[in-house]
Amino acid sequence: FARGLQHFASVDSTNARLLEAAAAGAPEGTVFVADEQTSGRGRGGHTWHSTPGDGLYVSILTKPALPLRDALLISLATGLAAQRAIRECTGLTADIRWPNDLLLDGKKCVGILVETALERDQNAALRYAVIGVGININHPSFPEEIAPLATSLRLASGKPLQRSSLLIALLRALDHELMLLEDISAPREKDLLTRFAEGSTWARGKRVKVPEQGGYTGVTAGLNEHGFLLVASDDGVLRTVLSGGVREME
Ligand code: BTN
């Protein structure tokens, strides 16, 4: 699956580079990995803190035969793959904050950014998707402003880890998840959502603040059949959440 693995000591963003390479015809399974990113991209236009050496910054090119509406499923599948890789390498089970942040001790250790390109001539099919994963592995600490929100696998497990082990475990788990997702003969959507529900205690019964629709508070109530988060809002309405940025309240 990981066909051409290209390593960068330092790069602006592995996602940005791989999107460019994809536009220029790079094959499915191309993997870009960096020791450091100088302008790592996060979701919602944020930057992703990418110091040299301590984290895994990786982007994977996939060309799934899927309609655009399945882009969310790729995000959910990647979260599950990262959760499995972390479990294999540390024995720890990270919780998944919808759609795909991984949390240990309530703090974020993995961020995922899936960027897609559409097919022009077919109706809204996915031409390719670049799956970007940032894993905080060996950070001994974080800058003051993000310390309350961020952790690393080393901080959570008490042990340093080899980044290459995580990379291998992640690529294998992701390969498996994407294969399941592309198997249209299987009840793949239902299966993915069932496993996500098992893997995310956060998605049920967590008191949260939702920024969209003018902002509201409520309690997470699982996912709908398309993979969107449901929140029972305090005014008694069951609302569907369309984008990330949902945060737990104390
Ligand atoms: C988030 O905001 O949680 C998503 C962060 C995604 C970071 C990864 S690191 C590798 C890849 N390249 C990027 O520029 N971003 C993603």
Residues whose N, C-alpha, C, O or C-beta is under 5 A from the ligand:
A	BS01	BTN	S13 T14 N15 S39 G40 R41 G42 R43 W48 Y57 V58 S59 G111 I112 L113 G132 V133 G134
